[in-house]
Amino acid sequence: MTLRSTAFGLLFAVSLIAAAGNMALQSVLPAIGRAFELSDTLVAGAFAISALMWTLTSPYWARLSDRLGRKRVILIGLSGFVASMGAFGLAATSGLEGWLAALVAFTLMAVARTIYGLFGSAAPIASQAYVADRTSRRARTRAMSMLASAQGLGTVLGPALAPFFVLPFVGLAGPMYAFAALGAVVLVLVWRLLPSGGVERRPTTPDTHRGLWKDPRLRDFLLYGLLVTGAQAVNIGVLGFHVIDELAVQGVGLEAAQPFVGIAMFAGAAATLMVQWGVIPLLRMQPRALMRWGAALALAGNGVSVFAEGFYGVVAGYAIISMGVGFARPGFTAGASLAARPEEQGAVAGLIMALAGLSFLAPPVAGVALYEWAEPAPFWLNVVLLAVSLALCFISPALKDGEGRAAPTQPASQPGPEGAAVAPPSSGRISV
């Protein structure tokens, strides 16, 4: 398949709907927490269990995608997303309407997010591995960048659409119901239309998934990714509260501030898309350059957030940060994939998704706690994290090379029921 094929379009939709749903939830969560009169830190901390489950289950989904095939695991992950979003909406409605005490409703919301933590990593892991299975080394950076851009587009659409779903009968829970329904539509389309054959299979050993995180080929890519995504998680966790508080100084109430949270998220997502759809393809940037520019811009954006004042200062800082992450994420993702052998692609995808869980485990809680203590504190924390990640780009031999040192074999994958072997292509196109 090419990047314009039905198969890639479906994988793009999987990442898009998950990112849009989660960012829509993130955009209304501060307002829900304030409506329930709960501590900001408690709101952030209650969802750390979801990130923990994501981290713990990511290696399992990677192994299962090797055995069952990528498509089946994508379907499992989408099913978990739909169930989680629907349950979260019901719990939120129960609390907002007074059917349940606020703390009880919030506990049920945390349980619903735990469901997402258990199943949420399955779809992106299998999607990334599906692309890696069918991509030559020459085409992989572009393919991974395009797949990552689906998350960027989702972060545009989620907060932008969320206010339209805050309807009289469902209130702030409306976006969750809407994205649960959209997720169900994508689930059916993937089930009916995503091809699942035509990949050469290679035997794997029981040790394929063990100890890969400390392999010298991959270790520094993963460390860089953890630092950058951890800093991003701090920014996302703080953003809604930061916007609400800046507008409160100007006399803007809680409900009236909600669209401005969406605007701030929209600005960040637009910056990410500009990078991933415009700059990276135009300049044909490779992992080394992507990681360096990514860390540098994200660091600069947090510096702006330390000193900027007012709503527009918040938006400017977040947009620069998001631009940096737009470079960094496809940089370390493609770099790790290129450094791994074909039979390790599922395991590498699992490790990359585990980073996403780890980054939302402690950093957002620490960031919001620091924000309650002193407004600039979380951004200073990020300046330190991103300075370390930028230094790593120039110190680490793996990151200085950036292109990986795996054997130059053709793309292939692990054993699974996805079809008979075919000769892999030699062109730069993604093929099935």
C-alpha positions in Angstrom: 0.0 0.0 0.0 1.0 3.6 -0.5 0.4 6.4 2.0 -2.8 7.1 0.0 -4.1 3.5 0.2 -7.2 2.4 2.1 -5.1 0.4 4.6 -2.9 3.4 5.6 -6.0 5.6 5.8 -7.6 3.2 8.2 -4.5 3.1 10.4 -4.5 6.9 10.3 -8.1 6.9 11.4 -7.3 4.6 14.3 -4.7 7.0 15.7 -6.8 10.0 14.8 -9.9 9.0 16.7 -7.9 7.9 19.8 -6.0 11.2 19.9 -9.1 13.3 19.3 -11.1 11.5 22.0 -8.4 11.7 24.6 -7.7 15.4 23.9 -11.4 16.2 24.0 -11.6 14.5 27.4 -8.5 16.4 28.5 -10.0 19.7 27.4 -13.1 19.3 29.6 -11.5 17.4 32.5 -10.3 20.6 34.4 -13.8 22.1 34.2 -15.3 18.8 35.4 -12.8 18.7 38.3 -13.6 22.3 39.3 -17.3 21.6 39.0 -16.9 18.6 41.4 -14.8 21.0 43.7 -11.9 18.6 43.7 -8.2 19.4 44.1 -6.4 19.9 40.8 -3.7 17.5 41.9 -6.3 14.9 42.8 -7.8 15.2 39.3 -4.4 14.6 37.7 -3.4 11.9 40.2 -6.5 9.8 39.9 -5.7 9.1 36.3 -2.2 8.0 37.0 -3.5 4.4 37.4 -4.6 4.5 33.7 -1.0 5.4 32.7 0.3 2.6 34.9 -2.0 0.1 33.3 -0.9 1.4 29.8 2.7 0.9 30.7 2.3 -2.6 32.2 0.1 -3.9 29.3 2.1 -2.5 26.4 4.6 -5.4 26.2 1.7 -7.8 26.4 -0.1 -6.3 23.4 3.2 -6.2 21.5 3.7 -10.0 22.1 0.0 -10.7 21.3 0.2 -8.8 18.0 3.1 -11.1 17.1 1.0 -14.2 17.7 -2.6 -13.1 16.7 -1.7 -10.6 14.0 -1.8 -6.8 13.9 -5.4 -6.4 12.8 -6.9 -8.4 15.6 -5.0 -6.5 18.3 -6.1 -3.2 16.6 -9.7 -4.3 17.0 -9.2 -5.2 20.6 -7.7 -1.8 21.3 -10.5 0.1 19.6 -13.1 -1.9 21.5 -11.4 -0.8 24.8 -11.4 2.8 23.6 -15.1 2.7 22.8 -16.0 1.0 26.1 -13.8 3.4 28.2 -15.2 6.6 26.6 -18.8 5.5 27.0 -18.3 4.5 30.6 -16.5 7.8 31.4 -19.3 9.7 29.9 -21.9 7.9 32.0 -19.9 8.4 35.2 -19.4 12.1 34.5 -23.1 12.6 33.7 -24.0 10.9 37.0 -21.9 13.3 39.0 -22.8 16.5 37.1 -26.5 15.8 37.3 -26.3 14.9 41.0 -27.3 11.3 40.6 -24.2 10.3 42.4 -22.0 12.1 44.9 -19.1 13.9 43.1 -16.4 11.8 44.7 -18.2 8.5 43.8 -18.8 9.7 40.2 -15.1 10.7 39.9 -14.0 7.3 41.2 -16.1 5.7 38.5 -14.5 8.0 35.9 -11.1 6.9 37.1 -12.2 3.3 36.7 -13.3 4.0 33.1 -9.9 5.5 32.4 -8.3 2.4 33.9 -10.2 0.3 31.2 -8.6 2.6 28.6 -5.2 2.0 30.3 -5.6 -1.7 30.0 -6.6 -1.8 26.3 -5.6 1.6 24.9 -2.1 0.8 23.9 -3.1 -2.2 21.8 -4.2 -0.3 18.8 -1.3 2.1 18.4 1.2 -0.6 19.0 -0.3 -2.9 16.4 -0.7 0.1 14.0 3.0 1.1 14.3 4.1 -2.5 13.9 1.7 -3.0 10.9 3.4 0.0 9.1 6.9 -1.2 10.1 6.2 -4.7 8.8 5.4 -3.2 5.3 7.9 -0.4 5.1 11.4 -0.3 3.6 14.1 1.4 5.6 14.1 4.3 3.1 10.4 5.0 3.5 10.0 4.3 7.2 10.7 7.8 8.6 8.2 9.4 6.3 5.6 6.6 7.1 6.1 7.0 10.9 5.9 10.7 10.6 2.6 10.5 8.7 1.2 8.1 11.2 2.3 10.3 14.1 0.6 13.3 12.4 -2.7 11.5 12.9 -2.2 12.2 16.6 -1.5 15.9 15.8 -4.7 16.1 13.7 -6.6 14.4 16.5 -5.3 17.0 19.0 -6.7 19.7 16.7 -10.1 18.1 16.1 -10.7 16.9 19.7 -10.6 20.2 21.5 -12.1 22.0 18.5 -15.1 19.7 18.4 -15.6 19.2 22.1 -17.5 22.4 22.7 -20.1 21.5 20.1 -20.8 18.3 21.9 -21.4 20.0 25.3 -25.2 19.8 24.8 -28.0 20.6 27.3 -28.9 17.0 28.1 -25.3 15.7 28.5 -23.3 18.8 29.4 -19.5 18.4 29.8 -19.9 14.6 29.3 -21.1 15.0 25.7 -17.7 14.8 24.0 -17.1 11.3 25.5 -20.4 10.0 24.1 -19.6 11.5 20.7 -16.1 10.0 20.4 -17.3 6.6 21.7 -19.7 6.6 18.8 -17.1 7.7 16.3 -14.7 5.0 17.6 -17.4 2.4 17.0 -17.6 3.5 13.4 -13.8 3.2 12.9 -13.9 -0.2 14.6 -16.4 -1.5 12.0 -14.4 0.0 9.1 -11.2 -1.6 10.3 -12.9 -5.0 10.8 -14.4 -4.9 7.3 -11.7 -3.2 5.2 -8.2 -3.5 6.7 -6.1 -6.1 4.8 -4.4 -8.7 7.0 -2.3 -10.7 4.6 0.8 -10.6 2.5 3.6 -10.3 5.0 6.6 -12.6 5.1 6.9 -14.3 8.5 10.1 -14.9 10.4 10.5 -17.2 13.5 11.1 -15.4 16.8 12.7 -16.6 20.0 11.3 -16.3 23.5 14.0 -13.7 24.3 13.0 -11.3 21.4 10.9 -9.1 23.8 13.2 -9.4 26.8 15.8 -6.8 27.8 15.4 -4.8 24.5 14.9 -1.6 26.5 18.6 -1.8 27.6 20.0 -2.8 24.2 22.6 -0.2 23.2 21.0 0.1 19.8 17.7 1.3 21.4 18.4 2.5 24.9 19.2 6.1 24.2 16.3 6.5 21.7 13.9 5.3 24.5 15.6 7.6 27.1 15.2 10.6 24.8 11.6 9.6 24.1 10.8 9.3 27.8 12.3 12.8 28.6 10.5 14.5 25.7 7.1 12.8 26.2 7.3 13.3 30.0 7.8 17.0 29.5 4.9 17.1 27.0 2.7 15.3 29.6 3.5 18.0 32.1 2.4 20.7 29.6 -0.8 18.9 28.7 -1.7 18.2 32.3 -1.1 21.9 33.3 -2.6 23.6 30.3 -6.3 23.6 31.1 -5.8 24.8 34.6 -3.3 27.5 33.4 -5.8 28.8 30.8 -8.7 28.9 33.4 -6.6 30.7 35.9 -5.2 33.3 33.5 -8.7 34.1 32.3 -10.0 34.2 35.9 -7.7 37.2 36.5 -9.7 38.9 33.7 -13.0 38.0 35.2 -13.9 35.1 32.9 -15.9 32.4 34.6 -15.3 28.6 34.5 -17.8 27.7 31.8 -16.9 30.7 29.6 -13.2 29.7 29.8 -13.9 26.3 28.3 -13.7 27.3 24.6 -10.4 29.1 25.3 -8.9 25.8 26.6 -9.9 24.3 23.2 -8.3 27.3 21.4 -5.0 26.8 23.2 -5.0 23.1 22.4 -5.9 23.8 18.8 -2.9 26.2 18.5 -0.6 23.5 19.8 -2.0 20.9 17.5 -1.9 23.2 14.5 1.8 23.8 15.2 2.4 20.1 15.3 0.6 19.5 12.0 2.6 22.3 10.3 5.8 20.5 11.2 4.7 17.0 10.3 2.7 17.8 7.2 4.9 20.6 5.9 8.4 21.0 7.2 9.4 17.4 7.6 8.3 16.2 4.1 9.6 19.4 2.5 13.1 19.1 4.1 13.1 15.3 4.1 14.4 15.4 7.6 15.8 12.2 9.2 15.8 11.1 12.9 19.0 12.9 14.0 17.8 16.3 12.8 14.2 15.7 14.0 15.4 14.9 17.6 17.7 17.9 17.8 15.2 20.4 16.6 12.4 18.8 18.6 14.2 19.0 21.9 15.5 22.6 21.2 12.0 24.0 20.3 10.2 22.3 23.2 12.8 23.7 25.5 12.4 27.2 24.1 8.6 26.9 24.4 8.8 26.1 28.1 11.1 29.0 28.5 8.4 31.2 26.9 5.8 29.7 29.3 7.9 30.6 32.3 7.9 34.3 31.5 4.8 34.9 29.3 1.7 36.4 30.9 -2.0 36.2 30.0 -3.9 33.9 27.7 -1.9 34.7 24.6 1.4 34.0 26.4 0.1 30.6 27.4 -0.9 29.9 23.8 2.4 31.0 22.3 4.4 28.9 24.7 2.3 25.8 24.2 2.4 26.2 20.4 6.2 26.3 20.4 6.3 23.3 22.7 4.0 21.4 20.4 6.1 22.2 17.3 9.1 20.7 19.1 7.2 17.5 19.9 6.0 17.4 16.3 9.7 17.0 15.3 10.8 14.8 18.2 8.1 12.1 18.2 8.7 10.8 14.7 12.4 11.3 15.2 12.8 8.8 18.1 10.1 6.5 16.9 11.6 6.1 13.4 15.1 6.0 14.9 14.3 3.1 17.2 12.5 1.2 14.4 15.4 1.6 12.1 17.9 0.5 14.7 15.9 -2.8 15.3 15.8 -5.9 13.3 12.6 -7.0 11.4 11.7 -9.6 14.0 12.0 -7.0 16.7 9.5 -4.5 15.3 6.5 -5.6 17.4 8.7 -5.4 20.6 9.9 -2.0 19.6 6.4 -0.7 19.0 5.5 -2.1 22.5 8.4 -0.2 24.1 7.4 3.1 22.3 3.9 2.8 23.6 5.1 1.9 27.1 6.9 5.3 27.0 3.5 7.0 26.5 2.2 5.3 29.6 5.3 6.1 31.7 5.2 9.7 30.6 1.6 10.1 31.9 2.2 8.2 35.1 4.1 10.6 37.3 5.0 13.8 35.3 1.4 15.2 35.0 0.8 14.7 38.7 4.1 16.3 39.6 3.5 19.1 37.1 0.1 20.0 38.5 1.3 19.8 42.1 4.2 22.1 41.2 1.7 24.4 39.4 -0.4 24.7 42.6 2.7 25.5 44.5 4.1 28.1 42.0 2.9 28.8 38.5 6.2 28.8 36.7 7.5 25.7 38.5 6.4 22.9 36.1 7.9 24.8 33.2 11.2 25.1 34.9 11.1 21.3 35.5 10.6 20.8 31.8 13.4 23.1 30.9 15.7 20.8 32.9 14.3 17.6 31.3 14.5 19.0 27.8 18.0 20.3 28.3 19.1 16.8 29.2 17.4 15.4 26.1 19.0 17.9 23.9 22.5 17.2 25.4 21.8 13.5 24.8 21.4 14.1 21.1 25.0 15.3 20.9 26.5 12.9 23.4 24.9 9.5 22.5 26.6 7.7 19.6 23.2 6.1 18.6 21.5 9.5 18.5 24.4 11.3 16.8 24.1 8.7 14.0 20.3 8.6 14.2 19.7 6.2 11.4 20.1 2.9 13.3 22.6 0.1 12.8 20.3 -2.9 12.2 21.2 -5.3 9.4 19.9 -4.0 6.1 17.2 -6.6 5.6 13.8 -6.2 4.0 10.8 -5.4 6.1 9.2 -8.4 7.7 7.4 -9.4 10.9 6.9 -12.0 13.5 4.8 -15.2 13.2 1.1 -14.6 13.0 -2.1 -15.6 11.1 -2.1 -12.6 8.7 -1.4 -14.4 5.4 1.1 -16.2 3.2 4.6 -14.9 2.5 5.3 -12.6 -0.4 8.5 -11.1 -1.7 9.0 -7.7 0.1 9.3 -4.7 -2.2 12.6 -3.0 -2.8 11.1 0.5 -3.5 10.6 3.2 -1.0 6.8 2.6 -1.0 4.9 1.0 1.8 3.8 -2.4 0.5 1.5 -5.2 1.6 
